[in-house]
């Protein structure tokens, strides 16, 4: 073998090695696959066994596959999900911390200027809306009250089971009590809707305000009785149950309260991440979430387990959230704050 051939062979080998190294580097560039091999925490601000936890655990393996990452579900209950949202809001802006959030409770916490709410819904990184359901008034299986009319006539102090001051359960109860002029006590401290419903089933509490997806599970398991959906839209799961607009004669003020509450409820279960995540990484997260929530297999899995998906993309989710937070008059905002204060007493 002559020297020229040896040199050519060495040159080709070196060139191939260089190309391989370049390819290896390119494969790890953030724009290519930034989450491959990384660990993403999916934070749930409620205890295990509730609706948010069930959604998170259903979505986690599919999201992991679409990201090429490990996705770990972490339950961080406290203050109706606000403690977890505060932690996600201040986490490193690398997209490795995401959360399934009660959009309703988060919006009310910001509207009311709640002391424990240290976040701004205008700054978070939105990923999608997972589901948005009408909410319902449930009573225990042995309750003497079977209809809204009976509830309105009942001479009693209604004890509503809830978690934190703006967790959906508590602020929903506060709105219902204010609009219908009921004598109520909203009892905080339950870890999630599962624990709160158990208290109602045992007769420790009288009522609970929950999404219809959760209500379906509780009614199916004979833990509660649904009285009505609390907006104009009927529940797809309870077509025979009336809306509050059908079950009660409401004046203009009462209608506004229930309509506004319904608009906030439409924020539903939101997936979001920390503010300041680089645009390229945020786009990858958003694409992976969209691929997960629009996957027919995931949708079918959700329907089978009664965890229904009502996907809204990141831009639509952000628009809905900011509309609710920003589009109220000072007088309306004061009224909302006064009602929410009921849930803190």
N, C-alpha and C positions, 0 to 999 in steps of 0.2 A: 504494500500500500504506500503510495507516494505521499510526500508532505502536503501537497495541495489537497489531496482527498481527505487527509486527516483534519486539515484546517476547516474544510467545508463541513465535515461531519460535526466537528466541535461547534462551529457557528450555528448549524441547524439545531443542535441540541440546546444550545444556550438560548436561541430564539424561541424555541418551544417552551422552555422553562419560563422565560420572561412572559410569554403570552398567558401561560397558566397562572402566573402570579397576578398579572393584570386582571384576568378573569375572576380570580378569587377575591381580589379587592373590590371589583365592580359589583360582585354578587352581594357584598356586605354594605354597599352604599345605602344611606338612609332612604333615598328615593326608590330603591329596588325592593327591599324587604326588611324594613326597620325593626319589626317585632319578632323576626325569626329567632327562636331559641330563647326569647326573653320571657319573663313572668309578669303577667298583668293581674292586678288585684281588682276584682269586681266586688265593690263594697255595698253591703245591704244595711241600711240604717234601722233595721228591725230584727227581732229575734227569729230563730229557726222555726219553720212550720207555717208561717204566714204567707200571704199572697206574694209579697215582694221577694221573699226568700225562694218560693217555688218558681217564680219566673226566672230569677237569677240562675238557679241550678239547672233549669231546663235549657237556658241559652248558653251557659258557660262552655260546654264541650263543642258546640257548633262554632261559637266565636273563636275558640282556641284553634280550631281547624282552619278557619278563614284567615286568621292572623299568622298562623304558623308558630304560635306561642303557647305557653302554659297559662291557663286562666284559673285563678283560685278565688272562690267565693269566700268573703269574710263578712260575718255578721257583727255589726257594731251598733247594737240598739241603744237608744237614749234620746229623750226629748222629742219623740215622734219622728226620728230620722235626722234631726237638725245637727246633732253632734257629729254624725258621720259625714254629712254634707260639709260642715265646717272643716273637717279633716281633709276631705277630698279637695276642697277649695284651696287649701294651703299646701297641698302636696307638691313635690317637685314637678315642674311642667314638662314631663317627659312622656305623657300619655300612658304610663304604666299603672296609673290609678284611675279607675272609672267607677261609676256608681249608677245603680238604678234608684231613682229618686221619686218621691211623692211630689210631683209638680204642683199639685194643689196646695199642699202644706207649705212648700217652699215659697210659693207666690204670696200666700197669706202672711207668712213670717216676715217677708220683705215689706209687704204693704203696711203691716202693723208696726214695723220698726222694732220687732221683738228683740229683746236684749241679747238673747242667746244666738241670734242669727248673724253670723259673721261672713256673709257671702253677698254677692251681687249677681243676680240672674242675667244681667246685661253683659257679664264678662266671662262666664263659664264657656267651656267648649261643648257645644251641643252635638250629640251623636244621632239621636232619633227619639221619637215617641214609640214606646213598645205597645201600649194599649191605653185606651181611654173609654171608660165605661160610665154609664149613669150610676148614681149611688142610691141606696135604699135604706129605709127604716125597718129594722128588724127588732122583734121582741122575742122573749124566751118561749120555748115550746109549751109551757104550762101557763102562759100569760092569759089573763081574762080578757085582754084587749085584742081583738082580732081584725079590727078595721080602723081606718083613720078617723072616722066619725066617732067611734067608741073612744079612741084616744083623746080626741078633742073634748069630749064630754067628761072624761075621767077626772075625778077630784083627787088628784094625787101629785106628789112631787116626783118627776121623772128623773131617775138616776141613769145617766148615760156612761157607758164604759169607754175609756179612751186611753191613749198613750201619752203623747206630749201635747203642748198647747196648740199646735197647728199640724196635726198628723193626719188630717182628713176625718178621722173618727171624731175628734174633739171639735174642730171648727165647723164640721158639718152639723153636729148636734147643736152647737151654739146658734147657727143660722136657722135651723128648723125651729128651735125654741123661741128665738126672737121673732121670726116671721109669724108663727102660730100663737104667740103669746102664751106659751106653756110655762109652768112652774118647773124649773129644771135645776139639776146639779150635775155638771160634767166632772166625772171622777177620773183623774189622770193616774198614770203609773203602770199601766199594763204594757207588756213588751211588744204587743202587736195585735192584729185583729183576731188571731187564733185565741190568745189568752183572754182578750176582752169578750169574745163571744162565749167562751167557756164560763166566764163569770155571769153572763146573761142567762145561759142555759141552766146554771145552778141556782138562779134566782137571787144572786147577790146584787146584780144590777138589773135594770128594767128594759134597757134598749141599747142598741148600737147602730151607728150610721156607717155603712160599708159599701164598697163598690159591688155592682151586681155579679161580677165574677166570683168574688168572695162569698157573697150572699148565696149564690147557687150551691157552693160546696156546703155551707152551713145548713141550708134548708134541706138539701139532699140527705145529709147525715142526721137530720131531725134535731139540730142544735138551735134552730130558730124558725120564726114565722115572718115572712115578708108582708109588710102592710102596704107599701107603695114605693114607686120610684119618686125621687124628690126633685124632678124637673119636668119639662114638657115631653121629653123623649121616653117612650116605653122601653123597658128592658127586653132584649131579644130572648132572655131566659125566662121571663115572667110576663108573658103577653096578656095573661088574664088579670094581673094586678094593675090597679089604676095608677096614674100619675097623681102627684099631689094637686095638680091643676084640675084633674077630674074628680078627685075625692073630696076636695074642700072648695068653698067659695072664697076666692082670694081678691082682695082689693088691689089697687094699682101698686101700692107700696110693697105689699107682700109678693106680688108678681115680680117686681124688680129684684127683690132680695133672692128669690129662688132662681130667677134668670141669671143674675150675676154669679150666684153660687154655681150654677150649671156650667157657665163659661169657664170658671176656674177648674171645675171638675174635668172639663174636656182636655186639660193639660195632661192628665193621666199619669202613667208611669213613664218617666223620662230617663234615658241613658245620657249621661254627660261625663265630662272630664274636667280636669284642672284648667284654669285660665292660663294662657300663654304657651300652650303646646305649639311647637313649630308647625307651620301650615302643612308641610309635607306629611308629618306624622299624624296630624289630625285628620287629613284627607284619607290616609290609609285606614285609620280607625273607623271613620265614617263609612268607608266603602265596605269594610268587613262587617260592620253592624248591619248595613243595608242588605248585604248578601245573606246574612243570617236571618234577618226578620222577613225577607221575601222568599226564602227557600221553601218550596212547597212541602218538603218533608218536615221542616220546623213548624210551619203553620198547621200541618196535620197533627203533629205531635201535641201542639198546644190545644187544638180542638179536642183531642182525645182525653187530655187531662183537664179540660175546661180552663185552660190558661190561654185565652184568645188573644190574637195579635191584631192590632189596628195600627199598622205602620204609617208613620209620618216622618219624612226625611228631616235632616238636621236643620235646613233653612226654614221649613215649615214649623218645626218645633220651636225654634228661636222666635219666630214671628208671633206665634200664639202666646208664648210666655211674656214677651214684652208688651203685647197688646193688653193683657190682663193687668200687668203691673203698672203700666203708664197711662192707660186710657180711662181714668176715673177723675171726677172733679174733686176738689178739696173737701166739699161737703160729703160726698159719697165716701171718700177715704176715711173721714172722721166717723161716719156711720159704721163702716166696716170695722174700724179699730175698736169701737165701743162694743160691737157684737163679739169680736174675738176676745175681748177682755173677759167675757163670761167664762171662757174655757180656762182661764188662769186663776179663777177664784177657788 
